[in-house]
Amino acid sequence: MRHEVWFDKVLWSYMPCHWKGWAIMAAIGIPTTLAVLLAESTFDALGYANADWIPAPIIILPAFIWLMRIADRPSQ
């Protein structure tokens, strides 16, 4: 029995080629984006406007690594 391919490997990354791949990307991407926006607005509300850049690498990098590990499994 063949397994479903959700992602195609393109160079060093993966591109979704199935609706389940797009769903996984949305399930990780939307909460990550909301977390970064919430953290930036919290820093701004607390008066640390210069610290807006801090949440992006702290939240996005682990989410990106997690997505790459998830995409590796159902790929060709």
Secondary structure, 3 states (H helix, E strand, C coil): CCCCCCEEEECCEEEECCHHHHHHHHHHHHHHHHHHHHHHHHHHHCCCHHHCCCHHHHHHHHHHHHHHHHHHCCEC
